[in-house]
Each structure stands twice: as C-alpha cells, then as structure tokens.
Amino acid sequence: MRIAGIALLCLLGVACSRTPDDEAIRTAISAGAVAMEAHRGKDVLELVTDDFIGNDGVDRVELGNLLRAQALGANAIGVRIGSIEVELHGDRAIARFDADISDSSGRWIADRATTLHVETGWRREGREWRCYNAKWTQD
C-alpha cells in the first residue's frame, strides 16, 4: 500500500508539473526569436499553424519566404523580445509584445534597426500552442 501511495504521489507530481499555458506561449515566442537570430526560419514556422494569417494577408508560405529571404540577406539578425503580455481564453490566447529587430544588411529593415509592436493569436493544438495570426506595426 505504501508503494502504491508513493507511486500515486509521483504521478500527481508529474501531472501537476505541466508548464502553465501562459509560460508555454512565452517560451514559444522566445524560441522563435532565438531561431530567427540563428537563421532557422524553418524552426519559426514550426510555431505557426497551417492556416496562419498575418499583416496584409501574409500566409504561412509567404511568411516562410520572407524568413528565408531575410536569413539569406543578413549576416546578423538581432531579435530582442520585451515583456510578453498573455491573455488566456480557454484553448486560445492573445500575446502582445515589442520586438527590437536589427539587420546587418539593411535590406529587411531600412535603417537596420526597428521596434515592432506585435499582437499574436495562439491556439492549443494537442499539447502545443501554435500561432494562428499576427499583426505588427513599426515605430
């Protein structure tokens, strides 16, 4: 009986140790920033749903093309994410943050550095949170 009790406590501990949803979304956003700095646009796309839609109707395919073009054109990309505000709504969420972006080539960002104000929509797909829409404005 004692062994069964210990086993039950261990299982409960594992079940309760699941990453909180807001933290999972923050982690995904930070991972996307790290991937972009490392020129791994494919890893960024792993965070995005198949039906993603962004500014001006940019879909997942167009986003992938933009990320590849940026990675090819810049020797160094810098991405610094500010504080991330997450609002949870069941299996959906909204995350807002500022991103300071720098581009050594000057091709993607004309003045080589800018701040983007970003609002993203997220939904749970299985155990993962994935971004299904994004809006961004530039300073």
C-alpha positions as CSV (number, residue, x, y, z in Angstrom):
1,M,0.0,0.0,0.0
2,R,2.8,2.4,0.9
3,I,4.5,1.8,-2.5
4,A,1.2,2.5,-4.3
5,G,0.8,5.7,-2.4
6,I,4.3,6.9,-3.3
7,A,3.7,5.9,-7.0
8,L,0.4,7.9,-6.9
9,L,2.2,11.0,-5.5
10,C,4.8,10.7,-8.2
11,L,2.2,10.6,-10.9
12,L,0.4,13.5,-9.5
13,G,3.6,15.5,-9.3
14,V,4.3,14.8,-12.9
15,A,0.7,15.7,-13.9
16,C,0.9,18.9,-11.9
17,S,4.3,19.9,-13.3
18,R,2.9,20.7,-16.7
19,T,4.1,24.1,-17.9
20,P,1.4,26.8,-17.4
21,D,-0.2,27.9,-20.7
22,D,1.0,31.5,-20.5
23,E,4.6,30.4,-19.8
24,A,4.4,27.9,-22.8
25,I,3.4,30.7,-25.1
26,R,6.2,33.0,-23.8
27,T,8.7,30.2,-24.3
28,A,7.5,29.6,-27.9
29,I,7.8,33.3,-28.7
30,S,11.3,33.4,-27.2
31,A,12.3,30.2,-29.1
32,G,11.1,31.9,-32.3
33,A,13.3,34.9,-31.6
34,V,16.3,32.6,-31.0
35,A,15.6,30.7,-34.2
36,M,15.4,33.8,-36.2
37,E,18.7,35.1,-34.9
38,A,20.2,31.7,-35.8
39,H,18.8,32.0,-39.4
40,R,16.5,29.0,-38.8
41,G,13.3,30.2,-40.3
42,K,12.0,26.6,-40.6
43,D,12.0,26.4,-36.7
44,V,10.0,29.7,-36.6
45,L,7.4,28.1,-39.0
46,E,7.1,25.1,-36.6
47,L,5.4,27.6,-34.2
48,V,2.9,28.7,-36.8
49,T,-0.4,26.9,-37.9
50,D,-1.0,25.9,-41.4
51,D,-3.8,28.5,-41.7
52,F,-1.7,31.3,-40.3
53,I,-2.5,34.8,-41.4
54,G,-0.5,38.0,-40.8
55,N,-0.4,41.6,-41.9
56,D,-1.7,42.3,-45.4
57,G,-2.9,38.6,-45.8
58,V,0.6,37.1,-45.4
59,D,0.0,33.4,-45.1
60,R,2.3,30.6,-43.8
61,V,4.0,30.1,-47.2
62,E,4.7,33.8,-47.7
63,L,6.0,34.1,-44.1
64,G,8.4,31.2,-44.8
65,N,9.6,33.0,-48.0
66,L,10.1,36.3,-46.0
67,L,12.1,34.5,-43.3
68,R,14.3,32.7,-45.9
69,A,14.9,35.9,-47.8
70,Q,15.9,37.7,-44.6
71,A,18.2,34.9,-43.5
72,L,19.9,34.9,-46.8
73,G,20.3,38.6,-47.0
74,A,21.6,39.4,-43.5
75,N,24.9,38.4,-41.9
76,A,23.5,39.1,-38.5
77,I,19.9,39.3,-37.3
78,G,19.2,40.5,-33.8
79,V,15.9,39.9,-32.1
80,R,15.2,41.2,-28.5
81,I,11.8,40.5,-27.1
82,G,10.4,42.8,-24.5
83,S,7.9,41.8,-21.8
84,I,5.2,39.4,-23.2
85,E,1.6,40.0,-22.0
86,V,-0.6,36.9,-22.4
87,E,-4.4,36.8,-22.1
88,L,-5.7,33.2,-21.9
89,H,-9.2,32.4,-23.3
90,G,-9.6,28.6,-22.9
91,D,-7.7,26.9,-25.8
92,R,-7.0,30.3,-27.4
93,A,-4.8,33.2,-26.3
94,I,-3.6,36.6,-27.3
95,A,0.1,37.6,-26.7
96,R,1.4,41.1,-27.1
97,F,5.0,42.2,-27.0
98,D,7.5,44.6,-28.5
99,A,10.4,43.2,-30.5
100,D,13.6,45.1,-31.2
101,I,14.9,43.9,-34.6
102,S,18.3,44.6,-36.1
103,D,19.5,43.6,-39.5
104,S,23.1,43.9,-40.6
105,S,22.3,44.0,-44.3
106,G,19.9,47.0,-44.2
107,R,17.7,45.1,-46.7
108,W,14.9,43.9,-44.5
109,I,14.9,46.9,-42.2
110,A,15.9,50.1,-44.0
111,D,17.6,51.7,-41.0
112,R,19.0,48.4,-39.8
113,A,17.1,48.5,-36.5
114,T,13.4,49.0,-35.6
115,T,10.9,48.1,-32.9
116,L,7.9,46.1,-33.9
117,H,4.7,46.2,-31.8
118,V,3.3,42.7,-32.1
119,E,-0.1,41.1,-31.3
120,T,-0.4,37.4,-31.9
121,G,-3.2,34.9,-31.6
122,W,-2.5,31.4,-30.3
123,R,-4.4,28.2,-30.1
124,R,-3.8,24.9,-28.5
125,E,-3.2,22.0,-30.9
126,G,-2.8,18.9,-28.9
127,R,-0.2,19.7,-26.2
128,E,1.4,22.5,-28.2
129,W,0.5,26.2,-28.5
130,R,0.8,27.5,-32.1
131,C,0.4,31.0,-33.5
132,Y,-2.5,31.3,-36.0
133,N,-2.4,35.1,-36.6
134,A,-0.2,38.1,-36.1
135,K,-0.4,41.8,-36.5
136,W,2.6,44.1,-36.2
137,T,3.3,47.7,-36.6
138,Q,6.6,49.5,-36.8
139,D,7.8,52.6,-35.0
